[in-house]
């Protein structure tokens, strides 16, 4: 899904050989927050741990960038448990995005 912000974001891609099997986008907001977006893992790779590795790598990158104190994402409601295991906290009401229920999740960086 393209929204015109691709050029101002960083992108993570997980490879299995030459095949891209997972991706995410890092959107740097106002110099203080990292917003993880567009997280996707190919179906055959779901449950393999590649998504967890991708999110942890995004958090690591954010924690090394000066001024970034918070990581946020908009999780599909069905994935909230996955993100909670990493340390994210759901905040605010459920909202619809592309016909799917989501919630804002936050993770303060130490």
KOLZAVEX-381631 format. One record per residue: x, y, z of N, C-alpha, C, CB in turn; chain. Coordinates in pm, 1 decimal, padded with zeros to 6 digits. Glycine has a CB too. Example, Ala and Ser with C-alpha at 12.3 -4.5 7.8 and 13.67 -1.06 7.14 Angstrom:
BEGIN
ATOM   n_east  n_north     n_up  ca_east ca_north    ca_up   c_east  c_north     c_up  cb_east cb_north    cb_up unit
ATOM  01319.0 -00569.0  00780.0  01230.0 -00450.0  00780.0  01320.0 -00330.0  00780.0  01130.8 -00447.3  00904.6    A
ATOM  01285.0 -00225.0  00708.0  01367.0 -00106.0  00714.0  01290.0  00003.0  00787.0  01408.4 -00059.8  00572.5    A
END
This chain:
BEGIN
ATOM   n_east  n_north     n_up  ca_east ca_north    ca_up   c_east  c_north     c_up  cb_east cb_north    cb_up unit
ATOM  00084.7 -00117.1  00000.0  00000.0  00000.0  00000.0  00089.8  00124.2  00000.0 -00096.7 -00000.6  00122.6    A
ATOM  00071.6  00209.6 -00096.3  00152.8  00329.8 -00110.5  00070.3  00450.9 -00065.5  00202.1  00347.0 -00257.9    A
ATOM  00136.0  00543.0  00006.6  00065.4  00663.0  00051.3  00145.0  00790.7  00029.7  00030.8  00650.3  00196.5    A
ATOM  00255.4  00782.9 -00043.6  00335.0  00900.6 -00072.1  00438.3  00934.8  00034.2  00245.7  01015.5 -00090.7    A
ATOM  00443.7  00858.8  00143.5  00540.7  00884.6  00249.7  00661.0  00790.6  00241.9  00473.9  00871.2  00385.6    A
ATOM  00663.1  00704.1  00142.5  00768.7  00604.0  00132.7  00907.9  00666.3  00131.0  00748.8  00520.5  00008.4    A
ATOM  00922.0  00779.1  00068.0  01053.4  00843.1  00052.7  01106.2  00905.5  00182.2  01045.6  00949.5 -00054.2    A
ATOM  01020.1  00926.5  00281.4  01066.2  00985.3  00407.8  01078.4  00880.9  00518.4  00971.0  01095.9  00451.9    A
ATOM  01052.4  00756.4  00485.7  01056.6  00647.8  00583.5  01171.4  00552.8  00553.2  00923.6  00571.3  00585.1    A
ATOM  01209.2  00476.4  00653.5  01302.1  00365.9  00634.3  01219.0  00238.7  00622.7  01406.6  00356.3  00752.1    A
ATOM  01274.4  00138.4  00556.0  01201.4  00014.0  00532.8  01288.7 -00103.7  00573.4  01158.0  00001.5  00384.5    A
ATOM  01228.2 -00197.7  00644.5  01296.4 -00321.3  00680.5  01239.5 -00433.7  00595.6  01281.3 -00352.5  00832.5    A
ATOM  01325.9 -00518.7  00547.2  01283.1 -00634.5  00469.0  01358.5 -00755.8  00520.6  01308.1 -00613.1  00315.6    A
ATOM  01285.9 -00863.1  00550.2  01347.0 -00990.3  00589.6  01350.4 -01079.8  00466.4  01268.0 -01058.7  00708.1    A
ATOM  01465.1 -01140.0  00443.3  01484.2 -01225.3  00326.4  01503.6 -01370.4  00366.9  01603.5 -01177.7  00244.6    A
ATOM  01452.8 -01458.5  00285.2  01484.7 -01600.7  00291.7  01549.8 -01630.4  00157.2  01355.1 -01692.8  00319.7    A
ATOM  01681.3 -01631.7  00156.6  01752.7 -01637.4  00028.8  01730.8 -01507.3 -00044.8  01705.7 -01758.0 -00057.4    A
ATOM  01675.7 -01515.1 -00163.9  01646.3 -01394.9 -00243.2  01500.9 -01349.7 -00230.6  01678.5 -01420.4 -00389.0    A
ATOM  01422.0 -01422.0 -00151.2  01279.5 -01391.0 -00141.2  01250.6 -01303.1 -00020.3  01197.4 -01519.6 -00133.1    A
ATOM  01180.6 -01190.7 -00043.8  01133.1 -01106.2  00066.3  01016.8 -01177.6  00132.8  01090.5 -00963.4  00015.8    A
ATOM  01028.8 -01203.4  00264.9  00925.2 -01278.3  00335.7  00854.1 -01195.4  00442.5  00985.7 -01401.0  00399.2    A
ATOM  00910.9 -01079.8  00477.2  00847.6 -00991.1  00574.8  00898.4 -00849.4  00552.5  00876.3 -01038.1  00720.9    A
ATOM  00816.7 -00753.4  00592.4  00853.1 -00613.8  00573.6  00788.1 -00527.3  00680.8  00812.3 -00565.6  00433.6    A
ATOM  00845.7 -00412.1  00703.0  00783.8 -00309.0  00785.8  00842.7 -00174.4  00746.5  00805.4 -00337.4  00938.0    A
ATOM  00771.2 -00070.1  00784.1  00813.6  00065.8  00750.3  00833.6  00143.1  00879.5  00709.3  00137.2  00658.1    A
ATOM  00941.4  00221.0  00885.1  00973.2  00303.4  01000.8  00949.2  00449.5  00964.9  01120.2  00280.7  01047.3    A
ATOM  00850.9  00507.9  01028.8  00812.7  00646.6  01003.2  00852.7  00728.8  01125.3  00658.4  00659.7  00973.3    A
ATOM  00943.6  00823.1  01105.8  00998.0  00903.9  01214.4  00909.7  01026.7  01232.2  01146.0  00944.8  01185.9    A
ATOM  00839.4  01033.6  01345.4  00744.1  01141.5  01370.5  00804.5  01247.8  01461.0  00615.9  01086.3  01432.7    A
ATOM  00804.0  01367.8  01419.7  00844.2  01489.1  01492.4  00973.6  01476.0  01571.5  00735.7  01528.9  01585.4    A
ATOM  01060.4  01386.3  01531.3  01189.9  01372.2  01597.1  01187.5  01307.2  01733.9  01251.1  01503.4  01609.6    A
ATOM  01066.8  01263.9  01780.9  01057.0  01205.1  01914.2  00995.3  01065.7  01915.1  00976.8  01295.0  02002.7    A
ATOM  00930.4  01028.3  01806.2  00861.2  00899.6  01801.4  00896.5  00823.9  01674.1  00709.5  00919.6  01810.5    A
ATOM  00899.5  00692.4  01689.0  00909.1  00602.3  01574.9  00774.7  00534.2  01561.3  01025.3  00497.7  01591.8    A
ATOM  00714.3  00544.2  01443.4  00589.3  00473.8  01416.5  00619.1  00356.9  01323.7  00482.5  00569.2  01354.0    A
ATOM  00593.7  00235.4  01372.6  00612.0  00116.6  01290.9  00483.0  00095.0  01212.1  00647.9 -00009.0  01378.7    A
ATOM  00498.1  00082.7  01081.6  00382.6  00069.4  00993.4  00404.8 -00042.4  00892.5  00354.7  00201.7  00921.0    A
ATOM  00297.0 -00079.0  00826.1  00301.9 -00170.0  00711.0  00371.7 -00302.3  00742.6  00372.4 -00102.6  00595.3    A
ATOM  00349.1 -00354.0  00862.4  00408.6 -00482.0  00900.2  00335.7 -00592.9  00824.7  00400.9 -00504.9  01055.4    A
ATOM  00412.7 -00675.0  00755.2  00353.2 -00785.4  00679.5  00450.3 -00902.2  00675.3  00315.8 -00740.5  00535.7    A
ATOM  00395.9 -01020.8  00695.9  00474.0 -01144.3  00688.7  00399.2 -01239.4  00596.9  00496.7 -01208.0  00831.4    A
ATOM  00468.9 -01298.1  00499.9  00405.1 -01394.8  00411.8  00347.2 -01509.9  00493.5  00505.1 -01447.5  00307.5    A
ATOM  00230.5 -01558.6  00453.5  00160.8 -01662.2  00530.5  00248.4 -01781.8  00567.2  00042.4 -01710.6  00452.9    A
ATOM  00327.9 -01837.4  00474.4  00407.3 -01954.4  00513.5  00510.3 -01926.2  00623.9  00478.4 -02008.5  00392.8    A
ATOM  00540.1 -01798.4  00649.1  00641.1 -01761.1  00748.4  00580.4 -01713.6  00879.5  00730.3 -01653.4  00692.8    A
ATOM  00448.5 -01700.1  00885.1  00383.4 -01658.5  01009.5  00401.0 -01767.5  01114.0  00232.6 -01628.4  00986.7    A
ATOM  00429.5 -01726.6  01235.2  00452.8 -01821.1  01343.3  00596.8 -01869.8  01351.0  00361.6 -01938.1  01327.9    A
ATOM  00680.9 -01823.2  01258.3  00821.5 -01867.6  01255.5  00912.9 -01781.6  01341.6  00872.7 -01867.3  01113.3    A
ATOM  00860.3 -01668.4  01391.0  00941.7 -01576.3  01470.2  00998.0 -01460.7  01389.6  01054.2 -01650.7  01534.2    A
ATOM  00979.2 -01462.9  01257.6  01036.0 -01356.5  01174.2  00969.9 -01221.6  01203.0  01020.7 -01391.5  01025.6    A
ATOM  00839.8 -01221.3  01232.2  00772.3 -01096.1  01265.8  00824.5 -01038.1  01395.4  00622.6 -01117.7  01275.8    A
ATOM  00846.7 -01122.9  01493.6  00902.8 -01079.4  01621.6  01041.5 -01020.1  01601.1  00909.1 -01197.0  01721.1    A
ATOM  01124.2 -01087.1  01522.7  01258.3 -01035.3  01494.6  01251.1 -00899.9  01425.5  01337.2 -01134.3  01408.0    A
ATOM  01155.8 -00884.2  01332.0  01142.8 -00758.2  01259.9  01104.4 -00644.5  01354.7  01039.0 -00771.4  01148.2    A
ATOM  01009.2 -00668.5  01443.2  00966.3 -00563.9  01536.5  01078.5 -00530.8  01633.7  00839.9 -00607.8  01613.6    A
ATOM  01147.3 -00632.7  01684.2  01259.4 -00605.5  01775.5  01370.2 -00526.4  01707.0  01316.1 -00736.6  01830.3    A
ATOM  01395.0 -00555.0  01580.1  01496.2 -00478.4  01505.9  01451.2 -00333.5  01488.4  01523.0 -00543.0  01367.7    A
ATOM  01324.3 -00311.9  01460.3  01272.2 -00175.4  01448.4  01288.7 -00100.2  01580.4  01123.5 -00177.5  01406.3    A
ATOM  01258.0 -00166.7  01692.2  01273.8 -00104.1  01823.6  01420.2 -00071.8  01849.1  01219.0 -00195.8  01934.9    A
ATOM  01508.7 -00164.0  01814.5  01652.7 -00140.1  01833.6  01697.4 -00018.1  01753.6  01735.1 -00264.6  01791.5    A
ATOM  01655.0 -00009.5  01630.1  01691.6  00104.7  01545.2  01638.7  00233.9  01606.9  01635.9  00086.8  01400.9    A
ATOM  01514.1  00231.4  01652.9  01456.8  00350.0  01715.8  01531.3  00390.7  01841.1  01312.3  00326.2  01748.8    A
ATOM  01571.5  00292.4  01921.2  01639.9  00323.2  02046.8  01777.9  00382.1  02024.1  01651.3  00198.7  02131.8    A
ATOM  01836.8  00357.9  01908.5  01969.7  00412.0  01877.3  01964.3  00548.7  01810.5  02044.3  00316.0  01788.3    A
ATOM  01845.9  00593.8  01774.3  01832.5  00723.6  01707.7  01814.0  00832.0  01813.0  01713.2  00723.3  01607.4    A
ATOM  01899.6  00932.6  01814.0  01889.0  01039.1  01914.8  01751.0  01105.7  01914.0  01997.3  01144.8  01891.0    A
ATOM  01697.7  01126.8  02033.6  01571.2  01198.2  02049.2  01447.0  01111.1  02045.9  01560.0  01299.7  01944.0    A
ATOM  01459.1  00986.3  02003.6  01341.7  00899.4  01995.7  01315.6  00838.3  02133.8  01361.9  00787.4  01887.9    A
ATOM  01199.5  00871.1  02190.9  01165.3  00822.5  02323.4  01045.8  00729.4  02326.8  01139.5  00936.9  02412.1    A
ATOM  00982.7  00709.9  02212.4  00860.3  00630.0  02209.7  00848.7  00560.9  02074.9  00735.4  00718.0  02237.3    A
ATOM  00802.7  00435.4  02079.0  00766.4  00362.4  01957.7  00615.8  00344.3  01961.7  00841.8  00223.3  01946.8    A
ATOM  00550.0  00373.8  01851.1  00405.4  00356.1  01842.6  00372.1  00273.8  01719.4  00332.7  00492.8  01838.6    A
ATOM  00254.3  00215.1  01722.5  00202.2  00146.2  01605.0  00052.2  00136.6  01618.9  00265.8  00005.3  01588.2    A
ATOM -00013.4  00111.5  01508.4 -00157.9  00091.2  01507.2 -00180.7 -00055.2  01474.4 -00230.6  00186.3  01403.5    A
ATOM -00208.0 -00134.8  01577.2 -00216.8 -00279.9  01563.1 -00357.3 -00323.5  01526.8 -00173.0 -00348.4  01691.3    A
ATOM -00365.5 -00420.7  01438.8 -00493.1 -00487.2  01418.8 -00530.7 -00551.7  01551.3 -00486.4 -00592.9  01302.5    A
ATOM -00657.8 -00545.2  01587.3 -00702.6 -00597.5  01715.8 -00659.9 -00743.9  01732.1 -00855.8 -00584.4  01728.8    A
ATOM -00662.5 -00819.8  01624.8 -00624.7 -00961.0  01633.5 -00476.6 -00981.0  01666.0 -00657.6 -01030.8  01503.4    A
ATOM -00393.6 -00876.7  01650.1 -00249.0 -00887.3  01676.1 -00206.8 -00820.3  01806.1 -00171.5 -00826.3  01561.5    A
ATOM -00300.7 -00767.9  01882.4 -00265.5 -00696.3  02005.1 -00184.3 -00784.9  02099.6 -00392.2 -00646.4  02075.7    A
ATOM -00223.1 -00909.1  02117.6 -00150.0 -01000.0  02206.7 -00004.8 -01017.3  02165.6 -00217.7 -01135.2  02209.9    A
ATOM  00021.5 -01025.1  02035.4  00157.7 -01036.0  01983.5  00241.0 -00917.0  02029.5  00156.9 -01044.9  01829.4    A
ATOM  00187.5 -00796.1  02012.0  00261.4 -00675.7  02048.5  00273.1 -00659.6  02200.1  00194.2 -00553.1  01988.6    A
ATOM  00171.7 -00702.9  02275.5  00179.7 -00695.1  02421.2  00294.2 -00781.2  02474.0  00046.7 -00738.9  02484.6    A
ATOM  00320.4 -00895.3  02413.1  00431.1 -00982.0  02455.5  00565.6 -00912.6  02440.1  00430.6 -01111.9  02375.3    A
ATOM  00573.5 -00817.4  02349.1  00696.9 -00742.3  02325.2  00708.3 -00625.1  02423.1  00701.6 -00691.0  02179.4    A
ATOM  00595.9 -00584.2  02482.1  00598.0 -00474.1  02576.9  00510.5 -00355.9  02539.2  00736.0 -00427.6  02593.4    A
ATOM  00447.2 -00360.6  02422.3  00357.0 -00253.0  02382.4  00231.5 -00256.0  02468.9  00320.0 -00264.9  02232.8    A
ATOM  00171.6 -00137.4  02488.9  00048.6 -00122.9  02565.8 -00056.5 -00061.8  02474.3  00070.7 -00035.1  02693.7    A
ATOM -00175.0 -00124.3  02470.8 -00285.8 -00071.1  02391.6 -00344.1  00050.6  02461.7 -00395.2 -00178.8  02369.3    A
ATOM -00375.6  00152.5  02382.2 -00431.2  00276.3  02436.5 -00547.1  00322.2  02349.4 -00322.8  00386.6  02445.6    A
ATOM -00642.0  00388.1  02411.0 -00751.2  00448.4  02336.7 -00849.0  00346.3  02280.3 -00696.3  00531.5  02225.6    A
ATOM -00947.3  00397.9  02208.6 -01053.7  00312.2  02157.3 -01011.9  00235.6  02031.2 -01176.7  00395.6  02128.0    A
ATOM -01091.0  00136.2  01999.8 -01076.6  00064.4  01873.0 -01120.8  00159.0  01761.6 -01161.1 -00069.4  01871.6    A
ATOM -01048.4  00157.6  01649.5 -01086.7  00236.8  01533.2 -01072.1  00150.9  01408.4 -01000.5  00366.0  01522.2    A
ATOM -01139.3  00191.3  01304.5 -01136.6  00117.4  01179.0 -01032.9  00177.2  01084.2 -01275.7  00117.5  01113.4    A
ATOM -00956.4  00091.3  01020.4 -00862.7  00130.4  00915.9 -00869.9  00021.9  00809.2 -00715.3  00148.7  00971.8    A
ATOM -00903.0  00059.4  00689.0 -00917.1 -00034.1  00577.0 -01015.7 -00146.3  00610.8 -00780.1 -00093.7  00539.5    A
ATOM -01120.4 -00112.8  00686.5 -01222.6 -00209.8  00720.9 -01181.9 -00309.5  00828.6 -01261.8 -00283.4  00599.7    A
ATOM -01069.2 -00283.9  00897.8 -01017.6 -00373.8  01001.3 -01005.5 -00295.9  01131.6 -00879.7 -00435.0  00959.8    A
ATOM -01046.4 -00358.1  01243.0 -01036.3 -00293.3  01373.1 -00890.8 -00284.6  01417.4 -01119.3 -00369.0  01477.5    A
ATOM -00851.5 -00167.2  01467.1 -00715.0 -00139.5  01513.9 -00720.7 -00068.8  01649.5 -00637.0 -00052.5  01410.0    A
ATOM -00606.4 -00069.5  01718.1 -00586.3  00013.1  01837.0 -00445.1  00068.5  01835.2 -00611.8 -00068.0  01967.0    A
ATOM -00429.9  00187.0  01888.4 -00299.8  00247.2  01907.0 -00226.3  00170.2  02015.1 -00311.8  00396.9  01943.3    A
ATOM -00096.5  00145.1  01993.7 -00012.7  00080.1  02094.2  00115.0  00160.1  02108.0  00017.9 -00068.2  02056.4    A
ATOM  00165.5  00167.4  02231.1  00285.1  00246.6  02259.5  00386.7  00164.5  02336.7  00248.9  00372.9  02338.1    A
ATOM  00512.8  00200.0  02316.7  00624.5  00138.6  02388.8  00726.8  00246.8  02418.7  00688.8  00021.8  02306.5    A
ATOM  00734.4  00293.6  02545.7  00838.1  00392.3  02579.5  00975.9  00328.7  02570.0  00815.5  00449.9  02721.6    A
ATOM  01072.2  00406.2  02522.2  01210.2  00359.9  02515.5  01285.0  00412.7  02637.5  01279.0  00406.1  02383.3    A
ATOM  01367.7  00328.9  02697.0  01445.8  00369.6  02814.5  01573.0  00438.5  02771.2  01478.9  00248.7  02903.5    A
END
